[in-house]
Amino acid sequence: QVQLVQSGGGLVQPGGSLRLSCAASGFTFSSNAMSWYRQTPGKERELVAVITGGGSTNYVDSVKGRFIISRDNSKNTVYLQMNSLKPEDTAVYYCHAVPLIGLLRYDYWGQGTQVTVSS
């Protein structure tokens, strides 16, 4: 079955860096786009970054120039390198995929990882 298992995150001071990882299994990882979302209490989940199977990337404006999404298809893993972190980056971060399973696409989420940016 499809699994997205996240690691990384934690508490960091403003200006610091963190890296999130998401290990995927159960589908053809290299053929599918992967994305990272984040959510704060009382707000809708926000798309932060996406990377296609071919490696093209896109980011929400608020993280451009600070966050880098990447993937290692040999490890079935997607990463989110977060630099110059700000308090407003504090959120639960989720890995997301919508892989093609047979003839249909299904929505899958990682378990979520808390990122707290605070002095």
Summary of the structure (lengths in Angstrom):
residues: 119
radius of gyration: 13.9
end to end distance: 40.4
largest distance: 48.5
contacts: 344
relative contact order: 0.32
helix: 8%
strand: 52%
